[in-house]
Amino acid sequence: MQDSFLSFLVENLQLFLTYTGFYNVTPGHIVMILVGLFFIFLAIRYEFEPMLLIPIGFGILVGNIPFKDAGLQIGLYEEGSVLNILYQGVRQGWYPPLIFLGIGAMTDFSALISNPKLMLIGAAAQFGIFGAYIIALQMGFEPHQAAAIGIIGGADGPTAIFLSSKLAPNLMGAIAVSAYSYMALVPIIQPPFMRLLTTKKDRLIRMKPPRVVSSTEKMIFPIVGLLLTCFLVPSGLPLLGLLFFGNILKESGVTRRLAETARGPLIDTITILLGITVGASTQASQFLTVQSIKIFGLGAASFVMATCAGVLFVKFFNLFLKKDNRINPLIGNAGVSAVPDSARISQILGLEYDSTNHLLMHAMGPNVAGVIGSAVAAGVLLGFLG
């Protein structure tokens, strides 16, 4: 009797062990868990986009807890599981437009309105998207996949998620993590290329203070912006529509509660859900592939091309401007839409070479133009390939 009980206990204990993570773990799980811990370390130790990297890093840990597939509906890719339901906001493209609503409600377009030619810098920086698209095609990716990968160069995580959900859902995890990683690494990636492509004389250019923009101009801008961009690229409506809607909530002056909700509780909630589910989508079996490595490489190339295109465009543009109207090329990097980090880098480098030359307000012009530009670029690609 005692022997049979011990045998029964041992069998059940062995069965239990087959369900534990220790039994089902693979080297891939360990690698991804280390990646998740690295993201959390960067966010806490160096404050690299902590609002994004901590949810994504912890999501990577959640997504790589190994378990035995026994129909328990706990994994992100299992129909009906809680994580799978939350992930539909990413997979179906619901979260990115809501993020854009919050961005619009917190964005001041004054710098762009006061100096509209800065829009051209935001447009020039989108070269990285189309440059990476061409390279991806040469590397053997399908056009839909190449377009989704190229958008990483816009340094705009929500746009990358939105476009990949439509064009290449099977690559979304790698594309999303790559996009947010490079957004977080703006302070490391951009400065060397900014220094390389500018001379000391370039860095010392002082720009005229931006003119004061009236509240009427601020209120008209989102309406005109919506009509111009969405008539040109209707496929960008989900992103651009909510971006400009959020901005008019802010600038109208009569919907303060709605604007505060959009830029506060709403965007915070969506960021949490997006970050944790994007991170959890990087399960080792789905993520650790040659394709993912290529995507990270192409994402880096796209981001570098976008940064260089913005800086070089300013240098070229200055050839046609009067001396007192020239633009400091150090704000060219801000054409990517990593708001406000890339604009902050312009300010930091500007002060490094001249402690009285404040570039932040000027850099915010191309920075917010980059947000619009990346959404327009996504709309163009979606219109042609969707």
Secondary structure, 3 states (H helix, E strand, C coil): CHHHHHHHHHHHHHHHHHCCHHHHCCHHHHHHHHHHHHHHHHHHHCCCCHHHHHHHHHHHHHHCCCCCCCCCCCCCCCCCCHHHHHHHHHHCCCHHHHHHHHHHHHCCCHHHHHCHHHHHHHHHCCHHHHHHHHHHHHCCCCHHHHHHHHHHHHCCHHHHHHHHHHHCHHHHHHHHHHHHHHHHCHHHHHHHHHHHCCCHHHHCCCCCCCCCCCHHHHHHHHHHHHHHHHHHCHHHHHHHHHHHHHHHHHHCCCCHHHHHHHHHHHHHHHHHHHHHHHHHCCCHHHHCCHHHHHHHHHHHHHHHHHHHHHHHHHHHHHCCCCHHHCCCHHHHHHHCCCCCHHHHHHHHHHHHHCCCCCCHHHHHHHHHHHHHHHHHHHHHHHHHHC
